Amino acid sequence: MPLEALLFDVDGTLADTERDGHRPAFNAAFREFGLDWDWDVPLYGKLLAITGGKERMKHYVDTFRPDFDKPSDFNDLVAELHKAKTRHYTAMLAEGNVPMRPGVKRLLKEARAAGIRLAVATTTTPENVTGLLEHSLGKGSTEWFEVIAAGDIVPAKKPAPDIYVWALEKMGLKPEQCLAFEDSENGIRASRGASLKTLITINDYTRDHDFSGAAVVLSDLGEPDAPATAISGTWEGLGYVTLESLKALHRS
């Protein structure tokens, strides 16, 4: 089957959002609510094992803050914290503090021009996705994506494959017609669980993850003047990811 669609994770894949975006936004929300919680870079790396912001906060309290006296409305508090965190994060996006990763904008434009269908499959909120796309790619760029599968649209988050299964059903596509783009072990477990061939671009938080089953693992998507590094798998690119190289990967 020919390659018809590209499905992208967001955090860590489209942009390096985790360390310098979501983490400080969480901390700003904690301060706003008068909490003494503080997520430094190493701690946040551990917390990333848990997908979903609300789930991550609950895990943090259970694992790292057993001294915290949970109020009776703890779930409501977590929901309000998450809303505040999203507000802080989108403000950071508006200030241009979270740029796209190398090669992402170029590849999206190339695929779009060639009529390749695009979709997002992520555990982050729809507001975060919209904010990142519109501030990094321009107004109306959310419309580049036929489907934006995000947040709580399915009950089981990555590493469950549900978000990818949902996106494929919405697009009326089979896994063999698509390629997925991920950056983490939870991500590839989700994409491979949906039988999607997957390209991995690592980041500082995920370089030591287990990417078993990946078609190829790269440093990033690369640019003509800044080649990507192939870490594992067979790569027949020019030093940067193009649509033609993706079609060759899809056929292999």
For each residue, the residues with C-beta under 8 A, 3 or more apart:
1: 4 174 176 177
2: 177 247
3: 116 177 178 179 246 247 250
4: 1 116 117 173 177 178
5: 116 117 118 119 146 171 173 177 178 179
6: 111 116 117 118 119 178 179 180 181 246
7: 118 119 120 121 164 167 168 178 179 180 181 191 196
8: 13 14 118 119 120 121 122 180 181
9: 12 13 14 120 121 122 180 181 182 183 184 187
10: 13 14 15 17 120 122 124 128 129 132 150
11: 14 15 17 18 21 22 122 123 124 128 183
12: 9 15 16 17 18 183 184 187 203 205 206
13: 8 9 10 101 181 182 183 187 201
14: 8 9 10 11 17 100 101 104 132 136
15: 10 11 12 21 98 99 100 101 104 132 136
16: 12 19 20 21 98 101 203 204
17: 10 11 12 14 20 21 22 98 124 128 132
18: 11 12 21 22 23 44 48 203 205
19: 16 23 41 44 204 205
20: 16 17 23 24 97 98
21: 11 15 16 17 18 24 25 89 92 93 97 98
22: 11 17 18 25 26 53 85 89 124
23: 18 19 20 26 27 39 41 44
24: 20 21 27 28 88 92
25: 21 22 28 29 85 86 88 89 92
26: 22 23 29 30 39 53 57 85
27: 23 24 30 31 37 38 39
28: 24 25 31 32 84 85 88
29: 25 26 32 33 81 82 84 85 87 88
30: 26 27 33 35 36 37 38 81
31: 27 28 34 35
32: 28 29 84 88
33: 29 30 77 80 81 84
34: 31
35: 30 31
36: 30
37: 27 30 60 65
38: 27 30
39: 23 26 27 43 44 47 60
40: 43 44
41: 19 23 44 45
42: 45 46
43: 39 40 46 47 64
44: 18 19 23 39 40 41 47 48 205
45: 41 42 48 205
46: 42 43 49
47: 39 43 44 50 56 59 60
48: 18 44 45 56 184 205
49: 46 186
50: 47 55 56 59
51: 55 56 123 157 158 159 186
52: 55 56 123 157
53: 22 26 56 57 82 85 124 125
54: 57 58 78 79 82
55: 50 51 52 58 59 157
56: 47 48 50 51 52 53 59 60
57: 26 53 54 60 61 78 81 82
58: 54 55 61 62 78
59: 47 50 55 56 62 63
60: 37 39 47 56 57 63 64 65
61: 57 58 64 65 68 70
62: 58 59 66
63: 59 60
64: 43 60 61
65: 37 60 61 68
66: 62
67:
68: 61 65
69:
70: 61 74
71: 74 77
72:
73: 76 77
74: 70 71 77 78
75: 78 79
76: 73 79 80
77: 33 71 73 74 80 81
78: 54 57 58 74 75 81 82
79: 54 75 76 82 83
80: 33 76 77 83 84
81: 29 30 33 57 77 78 84 85
82: 29 53 54 57 78 79 85 86 125
83: 79 80 86 87
84: 28 29 32 33 80 81 87 88
85: 22 25 26 28 29 53 81 82 88 89
86: 25 82 83 89 90 125 127 128
87: 29 83 84 90 91
88: 24 25 28 29 32 84 85 91 92
89: 21 22 25 85 86 92 93 128 131
90: 86 87 93 94 127 128 131
91: 87 88 94 95
92: 21 24 25 88 89 95 97 98
93: 21 89 90 96 97 98 131 132 135 136
94: 90 91 131 135
95: 91 92
96: 93 99 135
97: 20 21 92 93
98: 15 16 17 20 21 92 93 132 135 136
99: 15 96 136
100: 14 15 104 105 136 137
101: 13 14 15 16 104 201 203 220 221
102: 220 221 222 223 226 228
103: 106 107 220 221 222 223 228 240 241
104: 14 15 100 101 107 108 221
105: 100 108 109 136 137
106: 103 109 110 221 223 240
107: 103 104 110 111 221 241 242 243
108: 104 105 111 112 118 137 144
109: 105 106 112 113
110: 106 107 113 114 242 243
111: 6 107 108 114 116 118 243
112: 108 109 115 116 118 144
113: 109 110
114: 110 111 243
115: 112
116: 3 4 5 6 111 112 243
117: 4 5 6 146 171 173
118: 5 6 7 8 108 111 112 144 145 146
119: 5 6 7 8 145 146 147 148 149 167 170 171
120: 7 8 9 10 129 145 147 148 149 150 167
121: 7 8 9 149 163 164 166 167 180 190 191
122: 8 9 10 11 129 149 150 151 163
123: 11 51 52 150 151 157 158 163
124: 10 11 17 22 53 128 129 150 151
125: 53 82 86 128 129 150 151
126: 129 130 148 150 151
127: 86 90 130 131
128: 10 11 17 86 89 90 124 125 131 132 150
129: 10 120 122 124 125 126 132 133 142 148 150
130: 126 127 133 134 142 148
131: 89 90 93 94 127 128 134 135
132: 10 14 15 17 93 98 128 129 135 136
133: 129 130 136 137 141 142 144 145
134: 130 131 137 138 139 140 141 142
135: 93 94 96 98 131 132
136: 14 15 93 98 99 100 105 132 133 141
137: 100 105 108 133 134 141 144
138: 134 141
139: 134
140: 134 143
141: 133 134 136 137 138 144
142: 129 130 133 134 145 148
143: 140
144: 108 112 118 133 137 141
145: 118 119 120 133 142 148
146: 5 117 118 119 170 171
147: 119 120 167 170 171
148: 119 120 126 129 130 142 145
149: 119 120 121 122 153 154 163 164 166 167 170
150: 10 120 122 123 124 125 126 128 129 153
151: 122 123 124 125 126
152: 155
153: 149 150 163 166
154: 149 157 160 162 163 165 166
155: 152 162
156: 160 162
157: 51 52 55 123 154 160 162 163
158: 51 123 163 186 187 189 190
159: 51 185 186 187 189 190 193
160: 154 156 157 163 190 193
161: 164 165 189 190 191 192 193 194
162: 154 155 156 157 165 166 190
163: 121 122 123 149 153 154 157 158 160 166 167 190
164: 7 121 149 161 167 168 180 190 191 193 194 196
165: 154 161 162 168 169 194
166: 121 149 153 154 162 163 169 170
167: 7 119 120 121 147 149 163 164 170 171
168: 7 164 165 171 173 174 175 178 194
169: 165 166 172
170: 119 146 147 149 166 167
171: 5 117 119 146 147 167 168
172: 169
173: 4 5 117 168 177 178
174: 1 168 177 178
175: 168 178 194 195 196 197
176: 1 195
177: 1 2 3 4 5 173 174
178: 3 4 5 6 7 168 173 174 175 196 197
179: 3 5 6 7 196 197 198 199 215 246 249 250
180: 6 7 8 9 121 164 191 194 196 197 198 199
181: 6 7 8 9 13 198 199 200 201
182: 9 13 187 188 190 191 198 199 200
183: 9 11 12 13 187 200 201 202 203 206
184: 9 12 48 187 188 205 206 209
185: 159 188 189 206 209 210 211
186: 49 51 158 159 189 190
187: 9 12 13 158 159 182 183 184 190 191 198 200
188: 182 184 185 191 192 198 200 211 212 213 214
189: 158 159 161 185 186 192 193
190: 121 158 159 160 161 162 163 164 182 186 187 193 194
191: 7 121 161 164 180 182 187 188 194 196 198
192: 161 188 189 195 196 198 213
193: 159 160 161 164 189 190
194: 161 164 165 168 175 180 190 191
195: 175 176 192
196: 7 164 175 178 179 180 191 192
197: 175 178 179 180 215 249 250
198: 179 180 181 182 187 188 191 192 213 214 215
199: 179 180 181 182 214 215 216 218 241 246 249
200: 181 182 183 187 188 211 214 216 217 218
201: 13 101 181 183 217 218 219 220 221 228
202: 183 206 207 209 217 218 219 231
203: 12 16 18 101 183 206 207
204: 16 19 207
205: 12 18 19 44 45 48 184
206: 12 183 184 185 202 203 209
207: 202 203 204
208:
209: 184 185 202 206
210: 185
211: 185 188 200 214 217 232
212: 188
213: 188 192 198
214: 188 198 199 200 211 217 232 233
215: 179 197 198 199 233 249 252
216: 199 200 230 232 233 234 235 249
217: 200 201 202 211 214 230 231 232 233
218: 199 200 201 202 221 222 228 229 230 231 235 241
219: 201 202 222 228 229 231
220: 101 102 103 201 228
221: 101 102 103 104 106 107 201 218 228 240 241
222: 102 103 218 219 226 227 228 237 239 240 241
223: 102 103 106 226 227 240
224: 238 239 240
225:
226: 102 222 223 240
227: 222 223 239 240
228: 102 103 201 218 219 220 221 222 237 239 240 241
229: 218 219
230: 216 217 218 233 235 237
231: 202 217 218 219
232: 211 214 216 217
233: 214 215 216 217 230
234: 216 252
235: 216 218 230 245 249
236: 245 248 249
237: 222 228 230 240 241 242 245
238: 224 242 245
239: 222 224 227 228
240: 103 106 221 222 223 224 226 227 228 237
241: 103 107 199 218 221 222 228 237 245 246
242: 107 110 237 238 245 246
243: 107 110 111 114 116 246 247
244: 247 248
245: 235 236 237 238 241 242 248 249
246: 3 6 179 199 241 242 243 249 250
247: 2 3 243 244 250 251
248: 236 244 245 251 252
249: 179 197 199 215 216 235 236 245 246 252
250: 3 179 197 246 247
251: 247 248
252: 215 234 248 249
